[in-house]
Structure formats: C-alpha cells, structure tokens
Amino acid sequence: MADRRVYIDYNATTPLKAEVKAAMIEDFDIYGNASSMHAAGRLALLKIKTVDHEILKNRYQTVFLREWENRKDELKAKYSITAWEAAAYRGLEEIRGLTRFGDAKRGGLKINFLNENNIPIAAIWMRGSATEPVFRVMADAEGQDRRLERDLIEWQRRMVVLADEETD
C-alpha cells in the first residue's frame, strides 16, 4: 500500500471570518510605525530638545499632574476614567506604582488609566530613542470607540511638548 499522507492544519488554513477581516482592514488605518513618514507614524514621533530622558520625564510628571487635576472630571464623565497608575519599563523589567516618572530613565513610561473598579481601560506610553532626539508616544484604549485613543494621543503629545519646553 502506498504511503498516503494527508496534511490537515486548520490553524494555518482557517478561513478568515468576514467581520474579522473588516475589523482588521479598518484598524490598519490607525496604527503606525513611528519611524515611518505616513500620518500615523508622524503622530507617534515627537522631536525633542531635552537630551536627558530622566529630566524630561520628571518635567512631564509635573505637567501630567497639573493636567490630570484639570481634566479628571472630564475624563470620568466622558470615558469612566477615575484614577491612574504609572509604570516604568526597562528591558523586561516592569516597575509598577512609580512615584517619580524620571525613575523610568531611558526606558518606557506608561500611565494606565483605571475605571471605578481599578481596572485598566486605557493607557498612554512614551519612550525616548537612544540614537535620535525623539520620543515615541502611543495611546491605547479598550473597546471599539476610537475617540478615547485619539483624545489620549493628542493629550500625550501636548504634554510631552510642554515638558520639553519647561526649564528647571
């Protein structure tokens, strides 16, 4: 009898559901590589003057705390955001409950926004480049409503620019 093999790998050949394909195509427009020249990439990249990332992140903390006080009622009413928590990322190390943003040093700084149950529902993130005078920024939010993401990325960009303009 001949060796008859049938290779069945449904994982590799699973047909894509139409609604999944449509959601993926829609989302292609909102993600961007910060090194790219397209609009989404430019939105994720900020040129900065401050060379020391620790100093910039400490200035950013001052700006963020001021902005949080000004916006917390609006964020609660519009998006159910009631609190925040900062974390630093250095390589694979995560430091949660960060009280001094500059402690993130050259690593990533992420601010999780929490709902009334202390569950993260959105985040803003930034990390400076080790080779260029730029900071990469990002915002993410759960759910299908992209308004919160757009609001957060614009807010994040503005706060980083303000921090970069501040002097000690």
C-alpha positions in Angstrom: 0.0 0.0 0.0 1.3 3.4 -0.9 2.2 5.9 1.8 -0.7 8.3 1.6 -0.4 11.3 3.9 -2.9 14.0 4.3 -1.7 17.1 6.0 -4.5 18.8 7.8 -3.6 22.0 9.6 -6.7 24.0 10.1 -4.8 26.6 12.1 -2.7 27.6 9.1 -5.6 27.5 6.6 -8.6 28.6 8.7 -10.8 30.9 6.6 -11.0 34.4 8.0 -14.5 35.5 9.1 -15.8 38.4 7.1 -16.3 40.6 10.2 -12.7 39.9 11.5 -11.3 40.8 8.1 -13.4 44.0 8.0 -12.2 45.0 11.5 -8.6 44.3 10.6 -8.8 46.4 7.5 -10.4 49.3 9.4 -7.7 49.1 12.1 -4.9 49.3 9.5 -5.6 53.0 9.3 -5.0 53.8 12.9 -1.6 52.0 13.7 1.6 53.4 12.6 5.3 52.8 12.7 7.0 55.8 14.5 9.9 55.5 12.0 7.6 55.9 9.0 6.7 59.1 7.2 3.0 58.4 7.0 0.5 60.3 9.1 0.1 57.7 11.8 3.9 57.4 12.1 4.4 61.1 12.4 1.7 61.2 15.1 3.7 58.6 17.1 7.0 60.5 16.9 8.0 63.8 18.7 11.2 65.6 18.2 12.6 66.9 21.5 15.3 69.2 22.7 15.9 67.7 26.2 18.7 65.2 25.9 18.4 63.7 29.4 15.3 61.4 29.4 15.2 61.4 33.2 14.9 65.2 33.3 12.2 65.2 30.6 10.2 62.5 32.4 10.3 64.4 35.7 9.2 67.6 33.9 6.5 65.5 32.2 5.3 64.4 35.6 4.8 68.0 36.7 2.8 68.6 33.5 0.8 65.4 33.8 -0.2 66.0 37.4 -1.3 69.6 36.6 -3.2 68.3 33.5 -4.8 65.4 35.5 -6.2 67.9 38.0 -7.7 70.0 35.2 -9.1 67.0 33.2 -10.0 64.3 35.8 -13.7 65.3 36.0 -14.0 65.4 32.2 -12.2 62.0 31.8 -14.6 60.5 34.3 -17.7 61.9 32.7 -16.7 61.1 29.1 -14.7 57.8 29.5 -15.2 56.5 33.1 -11.6 57.1 33.9 -11.3 57.6 37.7 -7.6 57.1 38.5 -4.2 56.4 37.0 -1.1 54.4 37.8 2.4 54.9 36.3 4.8 52.1 35.4 8.4 52.1 34.1 9.7 49.5 31.6 13.4 48.9 31.3 14.0 45.9 29.1 11.9 43.0 30.5 11.6 44.7 33.9 8.3 46.4 34.9 8.2 48.7 37.8 4.6 49.5 38.8 3.4 52.2 41.2 6.0 54.6 40.0 6.0 57.8 42.1 8.9 59.6 40.3 8.5 59.3 36.5 12.2 60.1 35.9 13.0 56.7 37.5 12.0 55.2 34.1 15.3 56.7 32.9 15.8 55.7 29.2 13.0 53.0 29.4 9.4 53.3 28.6 6.9 55.2 30.8 3.3 54.0 30.8 0.3 55.6 32.5 -2.6 53.2 32.9 -6.0 54.8 33.3 -8.3 52.9 35.6 -12.1 52.7 35.9 -14.1 52.8 39.2 -13.1 49.1 39.7 -9.4 49.9 39.4 -9.3 48.0 36.1 -7.1 49.5 33.4 -9.2 50.7 30.4 -6.7 52.9 28.6 -3.0 53.9 28.6 -0.6 56.4 27.3 3.1 55.5 26.8 6.3 57.1 25.8 10.0 56.2 25.3 12.9 58.2 24.1 15.2 57.0 21.4 18.8 56.1 22.4 20.1 57.3 19.0 17.9 60.2 17.9 16.5 63.3 19.7 12.9 61.9 19.5 10.3 60.4 21.8 7.9 57.8 20.6 4.4 58.1 22.1 1.3 55.9 22.0 -2.2 55.7 23.3 -4.4 52.6 23.6 -7.9 52.1 24.9 -10.2 49.0 25.2 -13.3 48.7 23.1 -14.3 49.8 19.6 -14.7 53.6 20.2 -11.5 55.2 18.9 -12.4 58.7 20.3 -10.7 58.0 23.6 -7.5 56.8 21.8 -7.4 59.9 19.7 -8.0 62.2 22.7 -5.3 60.5 24.7 -2.6 60.5 21.9 -3.3 64.2 21.3 -3.1 64.9 25.0 0.1 62.8 25.4 1.8 64.7 22.5 0.9 68.1 24.0 2.1 67.1 27.5 5.5 65.8 26.2 5.9 69.1 24.2 5.1 71.1 27.3 7.6 69.1 29.3 10.3 69.6 26.7 9.7 73.4 26.7 9.9 73.7 30.6 13.0 74.7 32.3 14.2 73.7 35.7 
